[in-house]
Amino acid sequence: MSRTQPLLTTIAAACALALPAMAQAREVTLTTQLKNYGGDGAYLAVYLTDAKGAYAGTLWVAGGKAKYYKHLADWNRLSAGDGQRLQGVTGASVGAGRTLTVTADLADALIDAGYEIRIDAAAEDMRDSPAEIRVPLSTAQAGKAQAGKTYIQSFSYQFK
């Protein structure tokens, strides 16, 4: 792989997420309800992958201590080359039984084009849960609740 490949990937991801202001875009609201799993606040990475499973951008990271991001294994591995992966998209961890609601603008070109919303989850002193959620970014999937494996009770998204 050439040295420019990670840079080109980063630029492509940034354009896909940042150009909605210049192109047609849709507001999407992502709602993640956590289970009462009996532990500390969960770290969550909400991100997009393209049809081939390549990282396309970070939508939100819940949990502010970077030393724990290694526990969000798939996101951490896929987004490692993205120097802007956390710019303006971080917040506090999410407590057991709580709900995280995030709103983002996504280019229409991403919807119904094979992209997936993925969520990795981890909680202190508990097991990590990479790919806790994997759901197509599509008009057909919008509004449908998806159950998680370990920490997430349900995840859904709505287009405005």
C-alpha positions in Angstrom: 0.0 0.0 0.0 1.4 3.4 -0.9 1.8 6.2 1.7 -0.9 8.2 0.0 -3.6 5.5 0.5 -4.4 6.3 4.1 -4.5 10.0 3.3 -6.8 9.4 0.3 -9.1 7.2 2.4 -9.2 9.9 5.1 -10.0 12.6 2.5 -12.7 10.4 0.9 -14.3 9.8 4.3 -14.2 13.5 5.3 -15.8 14.4 2.0 -18.5 11.8 2.4 -19.4 13.2 5.8 -18.6 16.9 5.4 -19.9 17.7 1.9 -23.6 17.4 2.8 -23.7 21.2 3.2 -22.9 21.5 -0.5 -24.8 18.4 -1.7 -28.1 16.9 -0.9 -28.1 15.7 2.7 -30.5 14.2 5.2 -30.6 14.6 8.9 -30.5 11.3 10.7 -31.2 10.8 14.3 -29.6 7.7 15.9 -31.1 6.3 19.1 -29.2 3.8 21.2 -30.9 2.3 24.3 -28.5 0.5 26.6 -29.4 -2.6 28.7 -29.2 -2.5 32.5 -26.0 -4.6 32.4 -24.9 -3.7 35.9 -21.6 -2.0 35.2 -20.0 1.4 34.7 -20.8 3.7 31.8 -20.3 2.2 28.3 -18.0 3.5 25.7 -19.6 3.4 22.3 -18.2 4.1 18.8 -20.8 4.8 16.2 -19.3 4.8 12.7 -19.9 4.1 9.0 -18.4 1.5 6.7 -18.8 1.3 3.0 -20.1 -1.7 1.0 -16.7 -3.4 1.2 -16.4 -2.9 5.0 -13.9 -0.1 4.8 -14.1 2.7 7.4 -16.0 5.7 6.0 -16.2 8.0 9.1 -17.0 8.4 12.7 -20.5 9.7 13.7 -20.0 9.7 17.5 -17.9 8.3 20.2 -19.3 8.1 23.7 -16.5 8.1 26.3 -13.8 10.7 26.6 -10.7 8.8 27.8 -8.7 7.9 24.7 -6.8 5.1 26.6 -10.0 3.0 26.5 -10.6 3.4 22.8 -8.5 0.2 22.2 -11.5 -1.7 23.6 -13.6 -0.4 20.8 -11.6 -2.8 18.7 -13.1 -2.8 15.2 -13.6 1.0 15.1 -10.1 1.6 16.6 -8.5 -0.7 14.0 -10.6 0.6 11.0 -10.3 4.3 11.9 -6.6 4.3 12.9 -5.5 6.3 9.8 -8.1 9.0 10.3 -6.5 11.8 12.2 -9.8 13.7 12.3 -11.8 10.7 13.6 -12.7 12.5 16.8 -13.0 16.1 15.8 -16.3 17.3 17.3 -17.8 13.9 17.7 -17.2 12.9 21.3 -19.2 12.9 24.5 -19.5 11.3 27.9 -19.9 7.5 28.3 -23.4 6.2 28.5 -24.8 4.7 31.8 -26.5 1.3 32.0 -30.2 1.7 31.1 -29.7 5.1 29.5 -30.3 6.3 26.0 -27.9 8.0 23.7 -29.4 10.2 20.9 -27.2 11.6 18.2 -28.1 13.7 15.2 -25.9 13.9 12.1 -26.2 15.2 8.5 -25.4 12.5 6.0 -25.0 12.9 2.2 -27.9 11.3 0.3 -25.3 9.4 -1.7 -24.5 7.3 1.3 -28.1 6.1 1.9 -29.2 2.9 0.1 -25.6 2.6 -1.3 -24.3 -0.4 0.7 -23.1 1.6 3.8 -23.5 0.2 7.3 -23.9 1.9 10.6 -21.8 0.0 13.1 -21.5 0.4 16.9 -18.7 -1.1 19.0 -19.3 -1.2 22.8 -17.2 -1.7 25.9 -17.6 -1.2 29.6 -14.9 -1.1 32.3 -14.1 -4.5 33.9 -16.5 -6.2 31.5 -16.0 -7.8 28.1 -15.6 -5.8 24.9 -18.3 -6.1 22.2 -17.0 -5.2 18.8 -19.7 -5.0 16.1 -22.4 -4.9 18.8 -24.6 -3.4 16.1 -24.3 -3.7 12.3 -27.2 -2.3 10.3 -27.6 -1.2 6.7 -27.9 2.6 6.1 -31.1 2.4 4.1 -34.5 3.9 3.8 -36.0 0.4 4.3 -34.1 -0.1 7.7 -35.0 3.4 9.0 -37.3 3.2 12.0 -36.7 -0.5 12.7 -35.2 -1.4 16.0 -32.1 -3.6 16.0 -31.1 -5.6 19.2 -27.5 -5.5 20.3 -25.5 -8.5 21.6 -24.2 -7.4 25.0 -24.8 -3.8 26.1 -27.3 -2.4 23.6 -31.0 -3.1 24.2 -32.0 -1.5 20.9 -30.7 0.8 18.2 -32.7 2.6 15.5 -32.4 5.6 13.3 -34.8 8.0 11.6 -34.4 10.3 8.6 -35.9 13.8 8.8 
